[in-house]
Amino acid sequence: MTKINVKVDGVSYSDEVEPRTLLVHYLREQVGKVGTVVGCDTSNCGACTVDLDGQSVKSCSVLAVQTDGSEVTTIEGLAANGTLHPMQQAFHDNHALQCGFCTPGMIMAARDLLKNNPNPSEDEIRQGLEGNLCRCTGYVNIVRAVQQAAGAKA
Amino acid sequence: MTAVEDRPDAEIGQSRRRKEDHHLITGRTTWTDNVTLPGMLHIAMLRSPVAHARITGIDAAEAKGRPGVVGVFTGEDFKDAQGSLPCAWAPDGLVNPNTPSIAVDQVNFAGEIVAVVAARSKNEAQDALEAIGVDYDPLPPVLDMEAALKDGADLVHPTTESNKIYTWEFESGAAGTGEPIQEALDTAEVTIERRFIQQRLIPSFMEPRSTVVQPVGDGITMWSSTQIPHILRTLLGVTLGIPEQKVRVIAPDVGGGFGGKIAVTPEEVLCTLVARALTKPVKWTESRSESLLAAHHGRDQIQDITLTAKRDGTVIGLDVHLYADMGAYNRLFGPSVPVLGAFMYNAIYKFAAYRFVSEGVFTTKTPTDAYRGAGRPEATYAVERIMDELAHELGMDPMELRRKNWIKRDEFPFTTVAGLTYDSGDYDAATDKALQLFGWDDLQRERAERRDRKDPVQLGLGISTFTEMCGLAPSRVLGSLNFGAGGWENASVRMLATGKVEVVVGTSPHGQGHETAFSQIVADQLGVPFEDIEILHGDTQSSPKGLDSYGSRSLAVGGAAVVKAAEKVVEKARRIAAHLLEASEDDLEFEKGSFTVKGAPGSSVSMGEIAFATFLGHNLPDGIEPSLDADATYDPINFSFPHGTHLCAVEVDTETGFAKIRKYVCVDDVGKPINPSIIEGQVHGGVAQGIAQALYEEAVYDESGNLTTGTFVDYTPPSAADLPGITAERNVTPSTYNDLGVKGVGEAGTIASTPAVMNAIVDAVRPFGVNDIQMPATPERVWRAIHGQEKSGRAEEGTNAYGGATTDGGAL
């Protein structure tokens, strides 16, 4: 077991983890952040995407021990003081989710996309979200949501 | 009263933002895998690595000694208790061998469960699997349906005489719904024959399946990622001999289904058995690879289609013969899936004669069952593809051929050659709108120009004018088709003391937005605010009656039940209102949530006031119970028949074979819209899944019977970068079969889109002599079709497929 200190959604945690523990399993099983989900086992679906020290990562491809001393933001830490993050609001406004399982990762990835490219074209949005799979929406309304969020920022 | 003043005149028809969203976008979700119970054990399944073998020995001793392992179970432990997984379709003569949840002495597909480990942690359970030794004595895999049906073929099951499960036949002459098919075949001026392959698909819901079972006294509570908590409750009890009242099933947040979660799964049965054996709560959550391997697959049919027509383009006969791969076992609805398509091959066209024959076949592959559309996408694909082939042979424009043959708007209600009565529709209106939105004429011009200049990138235009039967289903019809259940739906509406409303429904959403849509319906029925309504579902304890969500039934059947229950509440409220207002019931008007005495505008009482008065019970009419609630069970009188016109433009790079969708436009008629935004979303997602069948997805087995597409690296659901924008508009002709006028939309996009894409691809490469490409139309397949030696082309004069076409006309 290895000891890690990590801040998740603004709260500091000090935990013993098995070296093989993936960040997503640490978040779900030890920290209780079950809003972040596991959708595949090959890092294709992106459902587990979180923010690690300002970078969006698939938390299934990061070991928990690698996050020692880091700060993680999950979907659960995105809304501030009861106000939805603009990307959350945009997903709601544009009916960009149906079953909602991919949504936490999709919102986290879309947020990162806009950070790197505040005014993306439709094609850039589609390419930028390529690592996040959705089976319900056909992505049409997800693209619209990202466009709305980009507009809100501009 | 004041609360309702700022309501829109009608909630129905508004694109209300969804009530479901908030917890989903903030991560406050209740997926089954999120459930944690005190003392809960974790389950891992050992699955067969071979397709077909006798099990000659299992050694679990070492696994039992591994750290944290509480129990290891094999087929021997559960062979008497596990029963046989149910199949809800039982026509005479169905060959239905025992369907074990855990293999006892033989495995019949790679992925079949052979041992179960329960341990303190998931890692410990998973780690112990490698310590279990299983001896397999291999049997030959059975992989090809036609070979499997031959005399002397290797048998999947040692207990059956052949691999054939059933032959199901419909013939219009015998049924009295049309002319005899043989006459149509014998006297045809033009006969088109094609074989289409519906490749095996995997539903690929985003949330992997998960089940938690908690023993409660001598019963259980089960959380499961299922579309069918009610059916599951009943059948789990029947399968395992647990009295129904002792079984509670909860479907919490469920992350998609698409038919893939319409099952009583081996894993649900085994979790129950293990939890009861150890008297501890257990949880099982599958990995994606496990899901792709072992959750049921869909499609996998060979379709031999013969269409006959007059040389002027009038279609006459349609003869359909299917082979349908059930995989190793008959699952809940698997064998019936082709039959759900049996009435749809004639589609919107006025065929005189029709025959449908389906043969179900066992192979040593993962069992198949429903996948979005279940039978109807296959039917639509076959007829829409072969209509294009007929147009090509006749040298006719494919849309003109369709117009010539489809049911006209003034011919409804229309009874088809398959015996269904379509109540409403307007194929011309939907098509005209779609053509205009698509810019058909401009694209046709561009296609001609690209052909003329032999552009390496060719443009193809594809049409699909589909219909479907949905809203499953009238119970009597299901009975006549040998289904083991009816198709009714239940709802209850109760007014609470404070005027708020609880609505209990028997449908079980997993992304559809029932809470929002049903709230809109009830808001209009009762005249109460949208926000004051709570929809309860997905727990057999709070919602004891229902038949769940599949077959685009939730609104057309479940919504209709909600209306009936709300109407009963209003009628009871009317009696109480009359008493409170000291007026005759006949003198009351009900509008916007209040009863008013006609001609006395000041004298009114609201539903909220009536609810409170009912709660108090101080001043009610004699003989009336102090409650304001009602229950309704609605059995539909017919299916509903959504339809639409889907148009697709595809650019095919003839040098690489890469097909890229340039434009996708559809105009669907799903009846009266409740929430246009939700409808649009359903169409987008449905179209995306249909495109995925055309271009991207296929479950592939190697010659040993192993699935080679067992991860999302190999089985490739499309990402945002792989899909086009989709223009989804509507035309409305209300259904006459339910009070809401709705038709259902869940499956429409998937049913319609696949042939639109494939017709476009084939259209693009017709100049190269190609008349079919197998799905998915990968660059390799498209390239081979263009550059291969075998040109399919147009039939030659003197053959029975010869249509007389001499020019390239509009039908290229």
Interface residues (C-beta under 8 A of the other chain):
Chain A: E18 R20 R28 K33 V34 G35 T36 V37 V38 G39 C40 D41 T42 N44 C45 A47 T74 I75 E76 L78 A79 L84 Q88 F91 H92 D93 H95 L97 Q98 C99 G100 F101 C102 T103 P104 I107 E122 I125 R126 Q127 L129 E130 G131 N132 L133 C134 R135 C136 T137 G138 Y139 V140 N141 I142 V143
Chain B: S15 R17 R18 E20 D21 H22 L24 I25 T26 G27 R28 T29 W31 D33 N34 N123 S204 F205 M206 E207 P208 D253 V254 G255 G256 F258 S287 R288 S289 H510 G511 Q512 G513 S677 I678 E680 G681 Q682 H684 G685 G686 V687 A688 Q689 T711 F712 V713 P717 S719 A720 A721 L723 G725 I726 A728 G749
